[in-house]
Amino acid sequence: MTFKNYWKWIIVALVIFIVFFHLGAIVYLSNQQTYELTSPDYYQRGQAYEQEIQAMKRGREFNIEVTVEQQNQLVVTVKPMEAELLDSSVSQVRLDCLRPNDSKMDQNLTLARQTDSNSFSAPMTLSKGRWHIDISFTLNGEIILFKKTLDF
């Protein structure tokens, strides 16, 4: 028996080889990696995330303003309408400056209250670019969290 059109069988063999190669690769790769949809401490992570959401809700109640004055001075100001809420019980504010594209530039500071005002400030060096600013403080035993993105 002679095959006059042998090229058809070459194409069929090539297609069969490709199909078996890909099926084998899929089986091999699916057995190599384990995918976990939950972490072992998912309950603690869920609680921490819920606490962060509640702190952010409380933070939205305050009218907090974040400004950059001069070149290296970051000032956190509380508007006068809510100033009476921030009595002397809040003496310091924690400020986390996070750089999305370079974690080595992240800064964590504690801001001190300025005299005769409802603003907190600290000298710091921020390079140009995008910064995620997280402001947190404790008032009446509750954590208040405010998040803002600054571009300068």
GUDO-370236 format. One line per field, with one value per residue: residue number from 1; chain; x, y, z of N, C-alpha, C, O in turn. Coordinates in steps of 0.001 Angstrom, whole numbers. Example, Ala and Ser with C-alpha at 12.3 -4.5 7.8 and 13.67 -1.06 7.14 Angstrom:
BEGIN
n: (1; 2)
chain: (A; A)
nc1: (13190; 12850)
nc2: (-5690; -2250)
nc3: (7800; 7080)
cac1: (12300; 13670)
cac2: (-4500; -1060)
cac3: (7800; 7140)
cc1: (13200; 12900)
cc2: (-3300; 30)
cc3: (7800; 7870)
oc1: (14236; 13409)
oc2: (-3319; 1138)
oc3: (8465; 8039)
***
This chain:
BEGIN
n: (1; 2; 3; 4; 5; 6; 7; 8; 9; 10; 11; 12; 13; 14; 15; 16; 17; 18; 19; 20; 21; 22; 23; 24; 25; 26; 27; 28; 29; 30; 31; 32; 33; 34; 35; 36; 37; 38; 39; 40; 41; 42; 43; 44; 45; 46; 47; 48; 49; 50; 51; 52; 53; 54; 55; 56; 57; 58; 59; 60; 61; 62; 63; 64; 65; 66; 67; 68; 69; 70; 71; 72; 73; 74; 75; 76; 77; 78; 79; 80; 81; 82; 83; 84; 85; 86; 87; 88; 89; 90; 91; 92; 93; 94; 95; 96; 97; 98; 99; 100; 101; 102; 103; 104; 105; 106; 107; 108; 109; 110; 111; 112; 113; 114; 115; 116; 117; 118; 119; 120; 121; 122; 123; 124; 125; 126; 127; 128; 129; 130; 131; 132; 133; 134; 135; 136; 137; 138; 139; 140; 141; 142; 143; 144; 145; 146; 147; 148; 149; 150; 151; 152)
chain: (A; A; A; A; A; A; A; A; A; A; A; A; A; A; A; A; A; A; A; A; A; A; A; A; A; A; A; A; A; A; A; A; A; A; A; A; A; A; A; A; A; A; A; A; A; A; A; A; A; A; A; A; A; A; A; A; A; A; A; A; A; A; A; A; A; A; A; A; A; A; A; A; A; A; A; A; A; A; A; A; A; A; A; A; A; A; A; A; A; A; A; A; A; A; A; A; A; A; A; A; A; A; A; A; A; A; A; A; A; A; A; A; A; A; A; A; A; A; A; A; A; A; A; A; A; A; A; A; A; A; A; A; A; A; A; A; A; A; A; A; A; A; A; A; A; A; A; A; A; A; A; A)
nc1: (850; 752; 1287; 152; -389; 1284; 1789; -540; -650; 1539; 761; -1471; -174; 1432; -518; -1714; 488; 881; -1535; -1400; 942; 207; -1932; -540; 1168; -684; -1768; 554; 1315; -951; -831; 1462; 1316; -110; -3130; -4382; -7269; -7914; -6241; -4321; -4778; -7189; -9413; -8439; -7269; -9537; -10910; -9090; -9179; -11835; -11808; -10146; -11763; -13869; -12429; -11742; -14264; -14903; -12910; -13751; -15717; -14459; -13194; -10555; -7591; -4906; -1888; 941; 3424; 5702; 8661; 9454; 7723; 5122; 1824; -830; -4094; -6901; -10135; -11754; -14442; -14663; -12885; -13306; -13765; -11319; -9791; -7435; -6801; -5849; -2724; -762; -235; -179; 1610; 1790; 3634; 3453; 5080; 3997; 5495; 8035; 9063; 11161; 11300; 9300; 7862; 7443; 6007; 5631; 3509; 3583; 1495; 901; 1396; -1318; -3086; -5032; -3470; -1104; 2287; 5379; 8784; 9864; 11239; 10036; 10056; 9357; 6328; 3866; 2186; 855; -970; -1450; -3221; -3457; -4976; -5802; -8864; -10885; -10545; -10963; -9760; -8947; -8854; -7516; -7217; -5349; -4349; -1533; -206; 2667)
nc2: (-1171; 2047; 5438; 8185; 10790; 11773; 14014; 14784; 13007; 13750; 16260; 15514; 13928; 15893; 17618; 15857; 15403; 18012; 18404; 16333; 17142; 19645; 18882; 17235; 19155; 20812; 19057; 18494; 21092; 21771; 19982; 20719; 23177; 24487; 25907; 28201; 29402; 30530; 31792; 30469; 32076; 33417; 34370; 36162; 38025; 38947; 40167; 42226; 43695; 44515; 46143; 48153; 49243; 50256; 52184; 53890; 54816; 56307; 58186; 59614; 61190; 63315; 66435; 66459; 67914; 67695; 69147; 70323; 72323; 74889; 73317; 70932; 70430; 68791; 69256; 68494; 69346; 70069; 71001; 74018; 73576; 71028; 71230; 71337; 68721; 67548; 67575; 68140; 65487; 64216; 64084; 63376; 62385; 59716; 59287; 57792; 57601; 56348; 55087; 54125; 52915; 52433; 50960; 51390; 54040; 54605; 56222; 56571; 58515; 60389; 62892; 66025; 68170; 71484; 74596; 76607; 75929; 73706; 71907; 69512; 68812; 67936; 68045; 66770; 64875; 64629; 63171; 64086; 62944; 60303; 59747; 57757; 58660; 57890; 58675; 58424; 58362; 58195; 58588; 59018; 56307; 55026; 54136; 56364; 56678; 58016; 58275; 59349; 60342; 61869; 63903; 65319)
nc3: (0; -973; -200; -1704; -1059; 1216; 2772; 4081; 6232; 7668; 8614; 10168; 12101; 13274; 14379; 16234; 17896; 18937; 20334; 22301; 23579; 24679; 26352; 28142; 29264; 30549; 32471; 33928; 34908; 36394; 38480; 39810; 41211; 44162; 44934; 47111; 48419; 50760; 53634; 56392; 58623; 58183; 59593; 61539; 59835; 58524; 60642; 61293; 58937; 58961; 61243; 60278; 58269; 59846; 61302; 59226; 58500; 60772; 60464; 58233; 59289; 60469; 59415; 57813; 56685; 54480; 53779; 51910; 52905; 52080; 51208; 52462; 54559; 55940; 56711; 58810; 59095; 61086; 60429; 61668; 62433; 63506; 65528; 68283; 68901; 68941; 71563; 74205; 74560; 72342; 71581; 69855; 66469; 64223; 61273; 58199; 55384; 52310; 49522; 46440; 44353; 45327; 48002; 49722; 50261; 52011; 54849; 58341; 60743; 63797; 64488; 66089; 68071; 67034; 68663; 69780; 67705; 65640; 64280; 63135; 62698; 61036; 60155; 57067; 54366; 51238; 48154; 44733; 43263; 43562; 46604; 49190; 51878; 55197; 58000; 61414; 64622; 68125; 69674; 72377; 73004; 70599; 67392; 64862; 61412; 58481; 55025; 52240; 48957; 47656; 45115; 44045)
cac1: (0; 1557; 567; 519; -506; 1884; 1814; -1704; -340; 2486; -33; -2262; 754; 1829; -1654; -1852; 1601; 617; -2632; -906; 1922; -501; -2652; 461; 1628; -1766; -1820; 1771; 1265; -2028; -428; 2636; 1027; -1276; -3814; -5149; -8174; -7936; -4993; -4586; -5249; -8184; -10334; -7751; -7142; -10860; -11191; -8230; -9696; -13084; -11433; -9631; -12921; -14559; -11588; -11852; -15580; -14775; -12039; -14523; -16535; -13640; -12841; -9104; -6967; -3478; -1238; 2398; 3827; 7082; 9094; 9615; 6879; 3793; 982; -2157; -4935; -8296; -10924; -12253; -15766; -14489; -11742; -13638; -13704; -9930; -9318; -6042; -6562; -5070; -1484; 85; -876; 752; 1558; 2503; 3761; 3796; 5365; 3514; 6439; 9335; 8797; 12311; 11104; 8201; 8228; 6485; 6328; 4677; 3376; 3273; 544; 1456; 769; -2378; -3804; -5457; -2693; 15; 3263; 6727; 9607; 10192; 11648; 9236; 10442; 8214; 5657; 2625; 2323; -356; -828; -2346; -3176; -4228; -4843; -6776; -9730; -11849; -10333; -11229; -8765; -9457; -7946; -7813; -6303; -5369; -3270; -972; 686; 3397)
cac2: (0; 3260; 6677; 9221; 12081; 11567; 15277; 14819; 12251; 14562; 17288; 14839; 13553; 17127; 18069; 14930; 15692; 19283; 18197; 15568; 17963; 20642; 18191; 16839; 20358; 21252; 18129; 18700; 22376; 21795; 19178; 21295; 24308; 24404; 27187; 28338; 30537; 31130; 31644; 29836; 33057; 34240; 35002; 37317; 39021; 39530; 41082; 43409; 44485; 45127; 47242; 49240; 49874; 51053; 53349; 54812; 55464; 57351; 59215; 60451; 62121; 64499; 67165; 66529; 68470; 67426; 70073; 70379; 73724; 75121; 72163; 69696; 70448; 68227; 69743; 67899; 70354; 69739; 72217; 74581; 73094; 69843; 71452; 71034; 67277; 67195; 68289; 67842; 64050; 63813; 64855; 63021; 61760; 58861; 59554; 56828; 58044; 55151; 55327; 52917; 52247; 52241; 50788; 51843; 55451; 54739; 56907; 56532; 59617; 60807; 64343; 66701; 69279; 72834; 75421; 77544; 75557; 72313; 71261; 68671; 68873; 67425; 68224; 65522; 65011; 63838; 63426; 64288; 61728; 59935; 59244; 57391; 59184; 57310; 59450; 57721; 58800; 57587; 59560; 58338; 54869; 54501; 54517; 57137; 56498; 58843; 57951; 60310; 60224; 63161; 63968; 66576)
cac3: (0; -1088; 84; -2653; -368; 2537; 3517; 4980; 7439; 8439; 9295; 11202; 13169; 13942; 15189; 17360; 18800; 19616; 21282; 23441; 24295; 25482; 27428; 29129; 29962; 31434; 33600; 34725; 35601; 37383; 39634; 40443; 42079; 45027; 45015; 48337; 48365; 52091; 54375; 57691; 59600; 57480; 60529; 62112; 58765; 58311; 61749; 61155; 57817; 59427; 62136; 59439; 57624; 60864; 61602; 58089; 58600; 61789; 59912; 57301; 60061; 60713; 58204; 57919; 55491; 54409; 52850; 51920; 52960; 51670; 50431; 53217; 55747; 55734; 57800; 58914; 59725; 61353; 60201; 62928; 62812; 64335; 66421; 69679; 69099; 69211; 72742; 74549; 74664; 71174; 71627; 68731; 65321; 63475; 59844; 57365; 53994; 51556; 48107; 45774; 43464; 45964; 49434; 50502; 50583; 52971; 56088; 59445; 61646; 64806; 64392; 67353; 67931; 67035; 69694; 69385; 66479; 65561; 63229; 63533; 61613; 61259; 58957; 56399; 52976; 50309; 46773; 43844; 42843; 44250; 47966; 49923; 53230; 56198; 59234; 62442; 66010; 69020; 70327; 73253; 72937; 69262; 66397; 63736; 60283; 57315; 53931; 51144; 47988; 47273; 43963; 43948)
cc1: (897; 681; 1054; 498; 4; 1880; 622; -1386; 691; 1734; -859; -1361; 1197; 716; -1824; -735; 1346; -476; -2135; 126; 1216; -1303; -1688; 965; 572; -1848; -615; 1697; 166; -1683; 748; 2296; -200; -1864; -4647; -6002; -8301; -6585; -5314; -5132; -6307; -9121; -9708; -7585; -8477; -11228; -10358; -8730; -10990; -12797; -10892; -10772; -13672; -13760; -11651; -13205; -15543; -13905; -12753; -15397; -15775; -13326; -11340; -8534; -5467; -2879; 276; 2779; 5321; 7541; 9089; 8726; 5499; 2953; -377; -3011; -6336; -9085; -11538; -13609; -15661; -13396; -12071; -13647; -12296; -9424; -7882; -5768; -5798; -3815; -566; -707; 181; 521; 2401; 2475; 4282; 3980; 4982; 4571; 7825; 9148; 9981; 12152; 9969; 8706; 7087; 6908; 5254; 4663; 2995; 2335; 1282; 710; -247; -3048; -4202; -4729; -1521; 1008; 4578; 7527; 9961; 10567; 10809; 9684; 9188; 7637; 4386; 2945; 943; -119; -1885; -2150; -4031; -3938; -5946; -7546; -10801; -11755; -10604; -10170; -9466; -8421; -8430; -6770; -6469; -4187; -2832; -76; 1370; 4792)
cc2: (1236; 4469; 7754; 10602; 11938; 12845; 15405; 14123; 12980; 15625; 16667; 14454; 14786; 17646; 17173; 15177; 16968; 19121; 17434; 16355; 18969; 19999; 17750; 18026; 20851; 20354; 18342; 19990; 22421; 20966; 19778; 22363; 24030; 25803; 27202; 29584; 31216; 30916; 31011; 30808; 33984; 34963; 36261; 38414; 39706; 40513; 42356; 44302; 45190; 46294; 48428; 49972; 50752; 52307; 54365; 55515; 56581; 58496; 60139; 61461; 63406; 65149; 67425; 67002; 68201; 68360; 69947; 71843; 73819; 73910; 70872; 69603; 69912; 68608; 69063; 68879; 69802; 71030; 72703; 74035; 71879; 70024; 71098; 69532; 66820; 68001; 67864; 66346; 63514; 64671; 64532; 62261; 60938; 59087; 58517; 57342; 56862; 55506; 54065; 52181; 52038; 52162; 51214; 53296; 55671; 55372; 56789; 57583; 59769; 62324; 64910; 67871; 70610; 73663; 76367; 77190; 74091; 71609; 70510; 68703; 68247; 67677; 66867; 65802; 64066; 64175; 63564; 62949; 61504; 59317; 58888; 57785; 58529; 58080; 58717; 58329; 58150; 58689; 58793; 56817; 54245; 55009; 55216; 57022; 57326; 58523; 58970; 60027; 61615; 62991; 65318; 66324)
cc3: (0; -834; -867; -1993; 1066; 3380; 4451; 6295; 8304; 9233; 10415; 12376; 13957; 14854; 16411; 18382; 19595; 20663; 22508; 24252; 25195; 26611; 28527; 29928; 30939; 32665; 34511; 35534; 36656; 38617; 40393; 41466; 42931; 45149; 46283; 48241; 49721; 52743; 55727; 58736; 58990; 58442; 61136; 61064; 58495; 59407; 61643; 60024; 58216; 60374; 61342; 58740; 58620; 61214; 60466; 58086; 59632; 61282; 58945; 58034; 60374; 59375; 58262; 56592; 55558; 53374; 52973; 51859; 52712; 50871; 51225; 54446; 55381; 56939; 57705; 59698; 59918; 61235; 61519; 63366; 63741; 65378; 67865; 69943; 69439; 70396; 73043; 74669; 73458; 71153; 70463; 67679; 64598; 61989; 59124; 55940; 53192; 50088; 47345; 44952; 44077; 47478; 50302; 50935; 51580; 54265; 57091; 60456; 62704; 64794; 65751; 67082; 67946; 68069; 69070; 68060; 66561; 64429; 63839; 62381; 62038; 59993; 58360; 54958; 52132; 48896; 45917; 43426; 43635; 45604; 48504; 51378; 54121; 57499; 60259; 63808; 66815; 69731; 71091; 73132; 71587; 68292; 65239; 62621; 59110; 56258; 52820; 50232; 47577; 46060; 43983; 43442)
oc1: (1712; -493; 2212; 1292; -779; 1963; 724; -1801; 703; 2043; -942; -1748; 1322; 983; -2054; -979; 1575; -354; -2414; 171; 1591; -1340; -1995; 1169; 906; -1985; -757; 1987; 338; -2204; 1006; 2950; -1178; -1149; -5497; -5500; -8751; -5875; -6468; -5869; -6315; -9580; -10361; -7743; -8525; -11794; -10870; -8707; -11209; -13472; -11151; -10745; -14070; -14340; -11618; -13291; -16080; -14139; -12409; -15776; -16381; -13211; -10905; -8941; -4833; -3309; 807; 2491; 6092; 6854; 8746; 8969; 4786; 3330; -1001; -2690; -6889; -8748; -11817; -13903; -16472; -13019; -11208; -13546; -12106; -8712; -7210; -4616; -5165; -3847; 310; -1702; 1301; -613; 3592; 1404; 5420; 3123; 5586; 4543; 8711; 9084; 9817; 12806; 9701; 9818; 5914; 8028; 4116; 5679; 2179; 2372; 2173; -477; -48; -3531; -3759; -5318; -1029; 614; 4851; 7008; 10315; 10238; 10871; 9685; 8091; 8352; 3890; 3842; -21; 814; -3078; -1043; -5198; -2820; -6908; -6959; -11541; -12772; -10482; -9741; -10456; -7234; -9619; -5575; -7579; -3151; -3656; 715; 704; 5573)
oc2: (1417; 4511; 8170; 11475; 11980; 12758; 16048; 14586; 12835; 15861; 17235; 14635; 14725; 18067; 17672; 15162; 16998; 19648; 17838; 16240; 19126; 20533; 17880; 17920; 21268; 20848; 18368; 19981; 23046; 21236; 19373; 22435; 23428; 26763; 26340; 30683; 32359; 29960; 31022; 30403; 35187; 36064; 37299; 39596; 40914; 41571; 43450; 45528; 46342; 47321; 49579; 51198; 51867; 53376; 55571; 56685; 57665; 59652; 61316; 62481; 64466; 64481; 68487; 66549; 68454; 68369; 69524; 72526; 72937; 73513; 69819; 68755; 70529; 68313; 69056; 69209; 69151; 72033; 71889; 74029; 71720; 69062; 70610; 69111; 65825; 68992; 67286; 65956; 62462; 65835; 65326; 61596; 61403; 59080; 58376; 57499; 56429; 56155; 53017; 50954; 51511; 53189; 51384; 53733; 56811; 55101; 56896; 57550; 59333; 62966; 64334; 68482; 70832; 73443; 76863; 78081; 73350; 70806; 70844; 68631; 68055; 67537; 65934; 66854; 62848; 65340; 63198; 61961; 62413; 58485; 59625; 57305; 58606; 58131; 58422; 58749; 57620; 59602; 58004; 56124; 53028; 56161; 54715; 57245; 57333; 58499; 59395; 59534; 62445; 62050; 66353; 67263)
oc3: (905; -1202; -831; -2344; 2015; 4606; 5495; 7357; 9527; 10401; 11504; 13531; 15180; 15979; 17513; 19588; 20805; 21768; 23638; 25477; 26357; 27720; 29712; 31137; 32048; 33784; 35733; 36731; 37702; 39699; 41527; 42507; 42487; 45437; 46504; 48008; 49806; 52428; 56154; 59634; 59252; 58137; 61236; 61369; 58264; 59134; 61879; 60141; 57842; 60311; 61694; 58632; 58284; 61404; 60713; 57711; 59406; 61633; 58841; 57460; 60528; 58347; 58708; 55522; 56582; 52221; 53999; 50876; 53090; 49930; 50688; 55305; 54589; 58074; 56644; 60840; 59032; 61863; 62399; 64561; 64654; 66047; 68594; 71095; 70139; 70231; 72189; 74862; 73548; 70756; 70120; 67968; 64384; 61512; 59405; 55355; 53377; 49488; 47577; 44866; 43404; 48153; 51510; 51882; 51959; 54717; 56732; 60966; 62527; 65056; 66470; 66014; 68767; 68313; 67962; 67362; 67439; 63706; 64917; 61217; 63223; 58885; 59080; 54410; 52299; 48498; 46341; 43259; 44301; 45735; 48299; 52021; 53829; 58035; 60001; 64105; 66260; 70312; 70503; 73156; 71445; 68364; 64705; 62857; 58789; 56550; 52501; 50677; 47193; 45985; 43942; 43289)
***
